[in-house]
Amino acid sequence: MNDLKPVIPPPVKHHRDEYTFGTRNPTVDIFVAERPWGSFKQFVSNETVTVKTITVQPGHRLSLQQHEHRGEMWHVLDVPIQVTVDGVSWSAEVGDTVWVPRGSVHRIANVGDTAGRILEVGFGFFDESDIVRLEDDYARPDPPVDSQPDSDSTADATTSEADGATSA
């Protein structure tokens, strides 16, 4: 029999409003639990969030943007992704998790040769009309208030740029 003991998640150490308003960096609450078959990484538990995968085609990038009502946590899934948050740019490697605070100016880009995906977890009020585009390679306007997602919106956006349908 294996001597592995179950890992009990840490107790919630924040006020729920911190997630609701997108003001808490949720990366501090991530934990890994070992199991006999391997392990799992828990990003969030029992919180109201919006979860997406965003696919960015090679040579493309999302608009430089910000959100008034939500923060975003990105987890890089397949290939390194170029990340910019508040004027600081770096290459986020596969497995890296990035916190984008509410109100931060941000974008992701794929400078590689294959499509890359991130898992995005939005904390706070989520609505596509919360995107304020500061620069956009595709010359799209900001979404109108109370708009429905663009027609290229999917749960796993596979268009050349996913932010017409996503928040990142």
N, C-alpha and C positions, 0 to 999 in steps of 0.2 A: 504494500500500500504506500502511496506517495505521502510524504510529510508536508506537502504544500497546504498552508492554511488559507482560507479565503481572505481576501483583502476587503476590509470594510471601508466604503467611501468615507472621506473626511466629512465631518459635520459642516453644514452650511454656515459660513462665517461672515455672511454679508446680509444686508437688508435687501429684500426682494426688489425694491424700487431701483436699486443700482443696476440690475439687469433690465428692468422694465424701461428705464430711461436711457439705457445704453452708456452709463457712466462708469461701470466697473470693468476692469480688464479681466475677462474670463479665463485667460490663459493661466492665471494663478490657481484656478480651481481644477485644472486638468490633472487626472491621475491615471496610472497604469496599474492594472491588476493582473497578476500572474495566475495562470490556471495550468492544470496538467497537460492540456492540449496546446498551450501557448500563452497568449496574453491578449488583453484588450485595452484600448485607451478610451477613457470617457471624457468627452469634451464638456458636456453640460447635462444636468439632471433636473427634471421636474421644473423647468422654466419655460416660459412662453418665448419661443424663438422662431425664426424662419430659416430653413435650411435649404441650400441650393448647391448644385455642382455647376461650376462655370467652366466652359471649354473655350480656350483661346487658341485660334489657329496660328501656325508659325508666321512670324513677321507681322502680327497684328497686336493691337493693344486696345484697352478700354479707354473711355474718356477720362480725362483728369477731372475729378468730381469731388463733391462732398455731400454729406447728409446732415440735416439739422436734427433729425429725430431718432437716429440709430447709430450704434457702433457695429463694427463687423469683425469677426474673427475668421481668418483664412488659414486653411491647412493645405499645403501643397501636396498633390497626389501623385503626379506622373513624372514630370520633367521640371528642371529649375525654372522659376518664373521671376521676371524682373519686377520688383515691387518699389513703389514710391509712396511714402507717407510723410506729409508735411515737409516736402523738399529734400528728404533723405532717401536715396535710392540704393538698393542692394539686390543681389541675387538670392532669393529664398530657395533653398534646396528641398528636394523631396523629403517629406516628413516634418519640415519646419512649420511652425504655427506663428502667425502674425496677428497682432491686435491693431485695429484701426479705430481709434477713439471717435466718438460722435463729433462731427464738425471738422474732422481732419481732411485735408486735401490729399487725395490718393488716386492711384491707378495701378493696374498690373499690365504686363506686356510679356509676350512670348517671343524671345529673340532666337529660339532654337529652331530645329528642323522638323519637329513633330508636334502635333497638337498637345497642349498641356491643360490639365484640369486642377482646379482648386475646389475644396469644400468650403463653402461660405456659410457661417452661422451669424445671422443678424440679430442683434439684441436691441430692443426698443421697438417703437412703432414702425412697422414695415409697410411702406406704400411706394410704388414706383414713382409717384409724383414727388418724392423726397429727394430725387436726384437733381443736383445743381451741377450742370456741366460747365467747366471752366475752359476746357479745350476738348475738341472732338475731331478726330481724323475723318469722320463721316458726315460732318456738318449737320448733325441732328439738333433740333431744338430741345430745350428742357421739356420733360413730360408735363402736360397740363395738370393742374390740381385735380384730384379725384379721377385720374385717367385709369383706363385698363392697361395692362401690359401690352407692349407692341406685339404685332402679329408674329414676330420671330421669337416670341417668348416660349420657352419650354423648360421643363425641370432640369434637363441637361442640355444647355444651349450648345448647338453645334454649328452655328453660323460663324462667319468670319469675325464677328465681334459680338460678344454675349451681352454687353451692358445695355443694349437697347431693350433687353428683356431682364436685366438683372440690376442689382444695386452696386456692383463693383466695377 
